Amino acid sequence: MSATGSSRPLGDGLDRLLSVASDSIADWIVLISAPGIGSRTATRLIERFGTPRAVADAPRQDLAAAGISPEAIAALKQPDTAALERILAWSDQPDAFVLTRADARYPPLLAEIPDAPLLLYVRGDPELLAEPQLAVVGSRNPTPSGLEITRDFARRLAADGLSITSGLALGVDGAAHAGALETGRTIAVLGTGPDLVYPATHRDLARRVAERGALVSEFPPGQGPSARNFPRRNRIISGLSVGVLVTEAALKSGSLITARFALEQGRDVFAVPGSIRNPLARGSHALIRDGAKLVEDPAEILLELAPMLRNLLAACPGEASVAPGEERAAAGRGATTTLDADYRALLDAMGFDPVAPDELIASSGRSAREVSSMLLVLELEGHVSSAPGGRFCRLGS
Amino acid sequence: MSATGSSRPLGDGLDRLLSVASDSIADWIVLISAPGIGSRTATRLIERFGTPRAVADAPRQDLAAAGISPEAIAALKQPDTAALERILAWSDQPDAFVLTRADARYPPLLAEIPDAPLLLYVRGDPELLAEPQLAVVGSRNPTPSGLEITRDFARRLAADGLSITSGLALGVDGAAHAGALETGRTIAVLGTGPDLVYPATHRDLARRVAERGALVSEFPPGQGPSARNFPRRNRIISGLSVGVLVTEAALKSGSLITARFALEQGRDVFAVPGSIRNPLARGSHALIRDGAKLVEDPAEILLELAPMLRNLLAACPGEASVAPGEERAAAGRGATTTLDADYRALLDAMGFDPVAPDELIASSGRSAREVSSMLLVLELEGHVSSAPGGRFCRLGS
């Protein structure tokens, strides 16, 4: 048995699949599908043996010594090829993607959390996952005012370039996705496989999210809804996001679980207060008492997140790319300048007359998304202001 | 010129007045009425010369050396006897009182603040001023819900033995006084003299407050409403109180001035949140962002204030009187017992059957007010619980 896997005891069907689909993704799926092996155990095994394939190829006694059950070892050595085939067939669709932790597109913020999923099934734009997102979550039965406030916050934040991440549930989740779709992009994290929509009434919403953003799940195609998977799903909603906003939530509410994950993950938590006569303001008020930031207007969230958004954009590969050395040097200059070289160059390219983003895209050679992200950061930091007609003015020096 | 004042160059009318009314109160009134002499200057002069009478009797050159203007020196040496006569005539009424800083009834919490008034004109029960109070303040034009919430909080807190202090203004102030009058006692701090009511529509409310509580002013009888006096009045509202509750207030609002005074005075600030679509929730939200405690229920305020209320009751002369040595000894016992001797004795007198406060008043020899205050503290600290029929049960040991 070698590490190349040529002598792995897999059926012909799987060997064919492996040659068609990505060899390595099939290995990851086999590993994470073994009974009792979750993200933590799988990560430990990969650290010990090197790769998912090497785990499967390891001698049985080594796997047993690593604490792996006989059932899991059997599943690694003789995987369920029919199940694997179904998953790989799903991933063959043009808008379907499987991102492993080793994939460059795996979202860096999510990678930071304990128990980060090893695999993400994505329908839509996988690149979106690495971009700045705000989670907007809350009650499945909000008040009419709570629905309107949710939709309004999502619409305005998405218009400013933040993607809105939520859980596709009824109520606040649905309003968050719908509001974001009016002006920008949105990500739905599912508690089912990526090919199923729960609740079914959100089937059309899910289709629009996939077209204009992304559906994400750690559960494989074919996995139906199960009550215990939804709270687990919430750690991904907060893990993907720079912060979590709760608009309306009862005291005992899944959205408070998401907010608690966010606090553990070191992310910002924002909460919209409400009347003390509204039971669905209780969750927000509890969060505010625990240190969440009280917000009355979406702009407050952008201002609060500005420094983090800037770091995130600077750290994204291919976005506002600054070599680590330059970045450190820029940081070391401290108060004498707060702008790193890329932002300074964009600012210098603006001059002092109002300029349209299209002109900056052309003159800088950057993508539309890069330029609009950088303009957002520059605006939040007070270096530029928006002018009529979608143009921008440089302020000060 | 001697310090006894017998040779003071006062007219016959004033000499007669001084023999009728309290000699010393007239001296305080003369001092604080001199032009340009406020509480701070008056306090400094009393510290320097000993008593208000000694200030008036001091040589002109000593007063000039202390920075006192010629006009103020003239007013001290030849006071406006007609004005003084009017004030003393007011104070001759049976429910009218003038409390100087030297008066044992001067409220101790108010005495702690910088710029505490030298004199308080009181109509009603002057003893009430030294008892625990919560200030409840807010908008002059609250929403119907804000009015109801204010009245409800005031009613429930007053029922638990906290007096409610406010400013007799329209809106939240009026609702706070009215709610408190339903179940307990209330104090109105005026921005006019104690004989005038502003706004006039609150004349009947002011009468009820005086009957069941107290009207308080630092301004002398006859002083009409003046815009600049109302913000100054707010420092007395917070200064009298263990904390300030804002129920509804716009961002630019006199009640935020009161809350800011409370923060400067080291008092607790509480704020009731509201819908972000309610402009009158903005003030509360701003306070919460600045560290005020978000409250949804009056019981949260009582729990938060319990330790302070207990200290206050222990420090009140004649209330739950514990010799300093005993108190320190009790504190020194630390976790083995958290009750000082007086509370322990009352608890021991209760036995474990439900007991009516009247029985405890009879058996302890304490006043009804003392017993009800002590029961409140014991209930807040979990040593007793209220039982049907207004009786109390002892809990645990």
Chai-1 contact restraints between the chains, C-beta under 6 A:
chainA,res_idxA,chainB,res_idxB,connection_type,confidence,min_distance_angstrom,max_distance_angstrom,comment,restraint_id
A,V272,B,I276,contact,1.0,0.0,6.0,A-B,restraint_1
A,P273,B,P273,contact,1.0,0.0,6.0,A-B,restraint_2
A,G274,B,S275,contact,1.0,0.0,6.0,A-B,restraint_3
A,S275,B,G274,contact,1.0,0.0,6.0,A-B,restraint_4
A,S275,B,S275,contact,1.0,0.0,6.0,A-B,restraint_5
A,I276,B,V272,contact,1.0,0.0,6.0,A-B,restraint_6
A,I276,B,E296,contact,1.0,0.0,6.0,A-B,restraint_7
A,H285,B,L294,contact,1.0,0.0,6.0,A-B,restraint_8
A,H285,B,E296,contact,1.0,0.0,6.0,A-B,restraint_9
A,I288,B,L294,contact,1.0,0.0,6.0,A-B,restraint_10
A,R289,B,L294,contact,1.0,0.0,6.0,A-B,restraint_11
A,L294,B,H285,contact,1.0,0.0,6.0,A-B,restraint_12
A,L294,B,I288,contact,1.0,0.0,6.0,A-B,restraint_13
A,L294,B,R289,contact,1.0,0.0,6.0,A-B,restraint_14
A,E296,B,I276,contact,1.0,0.0,6.0,A-B,restraint_15
A,E296,B,H285,contact,1.0,0.0,6.0,A-B,restraint_16
